[in-house]
Amino acid sequence: FQRGTHDELLRLLRDLRDGSSTLRGLVLDLRNNPGGLVEEAVGVTDEFLPAGGIYTTRHRGQVVDEVWARPGGALIAPRVVVLVNEYTASAAELLAGALQDARRGTVVGSRTFGKGSVQTVLDLPGGAGVKLTTMRYYTPRGTSIQARGIEPDVVVEMSGDTDEAAPTVREQDLRGHLPAEGGDEARSTRVVRAASPPKAGVLPPVAEIPSDPTQGDDPVLALGYRLVRGLP
């Protein structure tokens, strides 16, 4: 999410509708998305929600700020599936968590990175600075993201995953990370076993995605496409 991401989304939607296309469903791929500008992620999230919260920030357990969706979003009608993985982090986790909590989209993939803290930079003399962790991000229903991440509604396990594979590193594995807060939230999940893609962790370029993703080499995208189309 960088400057102009929200506006780019709106331009693409206008182009689609000018072409007389009817948008019935959408697969939102947030895999390998490290986050970026929170205000841009909020703008994108707002287009999917007719109402309700997007996220809250808390300091020492007290709510500091609440961000809410405004009425009239451009994407409140189409069915939505959100794809995530262990590299989905920060602002991207806020988007996935908001749609999941609002039951606005089905989240598919693997548990996200778990970057749910707010840093404030304090300027020091000589051009130096110190970065302080001052708050935590929470989903609208009060689930802490820090060192926990977003648990998908449908967890996809790759059949090629082995104990010899390179370990997955999330926020909780980093030295000196801010620890998780709160107890485990009970969430009903499905687990789907899928064949590993040709190169684990590498996503195909958009230009190489077939018009029918169920015929491609990306099992997570294929599953998301089936769900958004209502296919078995």
Buried (B, 14 or more C-beta within 10 A) or exposed (E): BEEEBBEEBBEEBEEEEEEEEEEEBBBBBBBBBEBBBBEBBBBBBBBBBEEBBBBBBBEEEEEEEEBBBEEEBBBBEBBBBBBBBBBBBBBBBBBBBBBBBBEBBBBBBBBBBBBBBBEEEEEEEEEEEEEEEEBBBBBBBEBBBBBBBBBBBBBBEBEEEEEEEEEBEBBBEEEEBBEBBEEEEEEEEEEEEBEBBEEEBEBBEEEEBBEEBBEBBBBBBBBBBBBBBEEE
